[in-house]
């Protein structure tokens, strides 16, 4: 049984340095520097805007609860569908 090499180099004449293939031992792997994890920092102004937006949304939800918005059949159906999608990973 004969196994052919994947890459065949042309035969070289002894002492012909122009076509000789020099084989070297692989060097030891160089240490990989530890990667710095990605991070983000919000400015105090951005944090204030984020909190203000959150408070506005909470107030809107409280008002809708107080006025029975979430008790409407079509709203209940939509909420139930979205919960089911979330639980089953359908989206």
ABEGO torsion letter per residue (X at the ends): XBBBBABBBBBBBBGBAAABBBBBBBBBBBBBBBBBBBBBBBBAAAAAAAAAAAAAAAAAAAAAAAAGAAABAAAAAAAAAAAAAAAAGAX
